[in-house]
């Protein structure tokens, strides 16, 4: 599973905001199936999918698993202390290469992109993601987002607050969305999932998977000891 020109040519490239690029249909169907199969294997552990509990006691409607580094509000660690204490699975090199190819296609150059963590979010028909910023990373490298399965409404906002201005973008299976530069710390979320819109050939049995790659800027030590 490597890049090397095996990805679809971007169709309808759109710059939603400075540094925020949408490439529809970037991931071909066969690659989507590979990634779905990989997500299914990762979900079996060592750390399974879980509903993240927020500091205030709220529970996120999406289910999440992590690779490389484990994310929980609002920090990274090597072990899933809020789940079962296990060390998270490593980030595979082929997925790192996909991330580099994604940044190169979005910006014309990969810029030395070196992701070391991935979050895999599973949305059922009722799941949503509130407006938030990805700001636990100690690095301003872009975030790479891949969509699989059912389509959704992705709301991409501004860097100052959760309100307007924002742009609603429909993300379908195989779509790539990269945000960095001036938009790296923009608020964003998912307001709706459209059940039954995914292609069964991906191997999805309903719902939406979103795989996001990040460069944390962390060392091998646990973040709280860094």
GIQUIJO-V738113 format. One record per pair of residues at least 12 apart in sequence whose ideal C-beta (glycine too) atoms are under 10 Angstrom apart, sorted by the first residue. I is the first residue (numbers start at 1). GAP is how many residues later the second one is. Records with the same first field share a line. If there is no record, write none. Layout:
# GIQUIJO-V738113
I=GAP + GAP
This chain:
# GIQUIJO-V738113
1=30 + 33 + 34 + 37 + 91 + 92 + 93 + 94 + 96 + 97
2=91 + 92 + 93 + 94 + 95 + 96 + 99
3=91 + 93 + 94 + 95 + 96 + 97 + 98 + 99 + 101 + 102 + 107
4=93 + 97
5=96
6=21 + 22 + 24 + 25 + 92 + 95
7=16 + 18 + 19 + 20 + 21 + 24 + 91 + 94 + 95 + 97 + 98 + 167 + 169
8=15 + 16 + 17 + 18 + 19 + 20 + 21 + 23 + 97 + 166 + 168
9=14 + 16 + 17 + 96
10=12 + 13 + 14 + 15 + 16 + 95 + 96 + 165 + 166
11=12 + 13 + 14 + 15
12=12 + 13 + 163
13=13 + 92 + 93 + 163
14=153 + 155 + 163
15=91 + 168
16=138 + 140 + 150 + 151 + 152 + 153 + 161 + 163 + 167 + 170 + 172
17=139 + 140 + 141 + 142 + 148 + 149 + 150 + 162 + 164 + 165 + 166 + 169
18=161 + 162 + 163 + 164 + 165 + 168
19=87 + 88 + 123 + 159 + 160 + 161 + 162 + 163 + 164 + 165 + 167
20=86 + 122 + 123 + 136 + 147 + 149 + 157 + 158 + 159 + 160 + 161 + 162 + 163 + 164 + 166 + 168
21=81 + 82 + 84 + 85 + 86 + 121 + 155 + 156 + 157 + 158 + 159 + 160 + 162
22=84 + 123 + 132 + 134 + 145 + 147 + 148 + 149 + 153 + 154 + 155 + 156 + 157
23=79 + 82 + 83 + 151 + 152 + 153 + 154 + 155
24=123 + 145 + 146 + 147 + 148 + 150 + 151 + 152 + 153
25=147 + 148 + 149 + 150 + 151
26=72 + 75 + 76 + 79 + 80 + 120 + 121 + 148 + 149 + 150 + 151 + 152
27=71 + 75 + 119 + 120 + 121 + 146 + 147 + 148 + 149 + 175 + 184
28=146
29=144 + 145 + 170 + 172 + 173
30=171 + 172
31=67 + 115 + 117 + 143 + 171
32=114 + 115 + 116 + 117 + 141 + 142 + 166 + 167 + 169 + 170 + 171 + 172 + 177
33=115 + 166 + 168 + 169 + 170 + 171
34=60 + 64 + 168 + 169
35=59 + 60 + 63 + 85 + 111 + 113 + 139 + 167 + 168 + 174 + 176
36=112 + 113 + 137 + 162 + 165 + 166 + 167 + 168 + 169 + 173 + 175
37=165 + 166
38=29 + 54 + 56 + 57 + 82 + 173
39=26 + 28 + 79 + 81 + 83 + 109 + 110 + 164 + 165 + 170 + 171 + 172
40=163 + 164 + 165 + 169
41=48
42=23 + 24 + 25 + 46 + 47 + 50 + 76 + 78 + 169
43=20 + 22 + 77 + 79 + 166
44=21 + 45
45=20 + 35 + 38 + 39 + 41 + 43 + 44
46=19 + 33 + 34 + 37 + 38 + 39 + 40 + 41 + 42 + 43
47=17 + 18 + 19 + 20 + 23 + 32 + 33 + 35 + 36 + 37 + 38 + 39 + 40 + 41 + 42
48=15 + 17 + 32 + 35 + 36 + 38
49=13 + 14 + 15 + 16 + 34 + 71 + 72 + 73
50=13 + 14 + 15 + 16 + 22 + 30 + 32 + 33 + 34
51=12 + 13 + 76
52=12 + 19 + 20 + 21 + 30 + 31 + 67 + 69
53=19 + 20 + 29
54=18 + 19 + 20 + 76
55=17 + 18 + 19
56=17
58=15 + 72
60=13 + 61 + 67 + 68 + 69 + 70
61=62 + 63 + 65 + 66 + 67 + 68 + 69 + 129
62=57 + 58 + 59 + 60 + 61 + 62 + 65 + 66 + 67 + 128 + 131 + 145 + 146 + 148
63=57 + 58 + 59 + 60 + 61 + 64 + 144
64=19 + 55 + 56 + 57 + 58 + 146
65=15 + 18 + 23 + 24 + 53 + 54 + 55 + 56 + 57
66=14 + 17 + 22 + 23 + 25 + 51 + 52 + 53 + 54
67=21 + 22 + 23 + 24 + 25 + 28 + 48 + 49 + 50 + 51 + 52 + 53 + 144 + 146
68=20 + 21 + 22 + 23 + 24 + 27 + 28 + 47 + 48 + 49 + 50 + 51 + 145 + 146 + 148 + 150
69=19 + 22 + 47 + 48 + 49 + 50 + 67 + 68 + 145 + 147 + 149 + 153 + 154
70=12 + 13 + 16 + 17 + 18 + 19 + 47 + 49
71=17 + 46 + 47 + 48 + 63 + 65 + 66 + 141 + 143 + 145
72=64
73=59 + 63
74=58 + 61 + 62
75=61 + 143 + 147 + 148 + 149
76=12 + 40 + 41 + 60 + 61 + 62 + 138 + 140 + 141 + 142 + 146 + 147 + 148 + 150
77=141 + 145 + 146 + 147 + 148
78=140 + 142 + 143 + 144 + 145
79=143
81=141
88=29 + 30
89=29
90=26
91=24 + 25 + 26 + 27 + 122 + 123
92=26
95=20 + 23 + 49 + 51 + 116 + 118
96=17 + 18 + 19 + 20 + 22 + 117 + 119
97=13 + 18
98=17 + 46 + 48 + 78 + 113 + 115
99=14 + 15 + 16 + 17 + 19 + 42 + 43 + 44 + 45 + 47 + 79 + 112 + 113 + 114 + 115 + 116
100=12 + 13 + 14 + 15 + 44 + 113
101=12 + 43 + 75
102=13 + 40 + 42 + 43 + 44 + 74 + 75 + 76 + 111
103=12 + 38 + 39 + 40 + 41 + 73 + 75 + 77 + 110 + 112
104=74
105=71 + 73
106=36 + 38 + 70 + 71 + 72 + 73 + 74
107=35 + 71 + 73 + 74
110=32
111=30 + 31 + 69 + 70
112=29 + 103
113=28 + 29 + 31 + 65 + 67 + 100 + 102
114=25 + 27 + 101 + 103
115=24 + 26 + 27 + 28 + 29 + 97 + 98 + 99 + 100 + 101
116=21 + 23 + 25 + 97 + 98 + 99 + 100 + 101 + 102 + 104
117=19 + 20 + 95 + 96 + 97 + 98 + 99 + 101
118=26 + 28 + 93 + 94 + 95 + 96
119=15 + 24 + 26 + 91 + 92 + 93 + 94 + 95
120=26 + 28 + 89 + 90 + 91 + 92
121=24 + 69 + 87 + 88 + 89 + 90 + 91
122=26 + 27 + 82 + 85 + 86 + 87 + 88
123=24 + 26 + 27 + 29 + 67 + 69 + 70 + 72 + 84 + 85 + 86 + 87
124=26 + 69 + 71 + 82 + 83 + 84
125=25 + 67 + 68 + 69 + 70 + 71 + 81 + 82 + 83
126=67 + 69
127=25 + 63 + 65 + 66 + 80 + 81
128=24 + 25 + 61 + 62 + 63 + 64 + 65
129=23 + 25 + 26 + 59 + 60 + 61 + 62 + 64 + 81
130=25 + 32 + 57 + 58 + 59 + 60 + 61
131=24 + 25 + 26 + 30 + 31 + 32 + 35 + 55 + 56 + 57 + 58 + 59 + 60
132=25 + 30 + 55 + 56 + 57
133=24 + 26 + 29 + 51 + 52 + 53 + 54 + 55
134=45 + 50 + 51 + 52 + 53 + 54 + 78 + 80
135=49 + 50
136=78 + 80 + 81 + 82 + 87
137=47 + 48 + 77 + 78 + 79 + 80 + 81
138=77 + 78 + 79 + 80 + 81 + 85 + 88
139=45 + 75 + 76 + 77 + 78 + 79
140=40 + 41 + 44 + 45 + 75 + 77
141=39 + 43 + 72 + 73 + 74 + 75 + 76
142=36 + 37 + 38 + 39 + 41 + 42 + 71 + 72 + 73
143=34 + 35 + 36 + 37 + 40 + 41 + 42 + 43 + 45 + 69 + 70 + 71 + 72
144=32 + 33 + 34 + 35 + 36 + 67 + 68 + 69 + 70 + 71
145=26 + 30 + 31 + 32 + 33 + 34 + 43 + 65 + 66 + 67 + 68 + 69
146=25 + 27 + 28 + 29 + 30 + 31 + 32 + 63 + 64 + 65 + 66 + 67
147=23 + 24 + 25 + 26 + 27 + 28 + 29 + 30 + 43 + 51 + 61 + 62 + 63 + 64
148=23 + 24 + 25 + 26 + 27 + 50 + 51 + 54 + 55 + 56 + 59 + 60 + 61 + 62 + 63
149=23 + 24 + 25 + 44 + 46 + 48 + 49 + 50 + 51 + 53 + 54 + 55 + 56 + 57 + 58 + 59 + 60 + 61
150=21 + 22 + 23 + 43 + 44 + 45 + 46 + 47 + 48 + 49 + 54 + 56 + 57 + 58 + 59
151=19 + 20 + 21 + 22 + 24 + 41 + 42 + 43 + 44 + 45 + 46 + 47 + 57
152=17 + 18 + 19 + 20 + 23 + 38 + 39 + 40 + 41 + 42 + 45 + 56 + 58
153=15 + 16 + 17 + 18 + 36 + 37 + 38 + 39 + 40 + 41
154=13 + 14 + 15 + 16 + 17 + 21 + 23 + 34 + 35 + 36 + 37 + 38 + 56
155=12 + 13 + 14 + 32 + 33 + 34 + 35 + 36 + 37
156=12 + 13 + 21 + 23 + 27 + 30 + 31 + 32 + 33
157=26 + 29 + 30 + 31 + 32
158=25 + 27 + 28 + 29 + 30
159=23 + 24 + 25 + 26 + 27 + 28
160=25 + 26 + 27
161=26
162=25 + 26 + 27
163=24
166=20 + 21 + 22 + 23 + 25
167=21
168=23 + 24
169=19
170=22 + 24 + 27
171=19 + 37 + 39
172=22 + 25 + 26 + 27 + 36
173=24 + 25 + 26 + 28 + 29 + 31 + 35 + 36
174=24 + 25 + 28
177=33 + 35
178=35
180=35
190=18 + 20
193=13 + 14 + 15
194=14
195=12 + 13
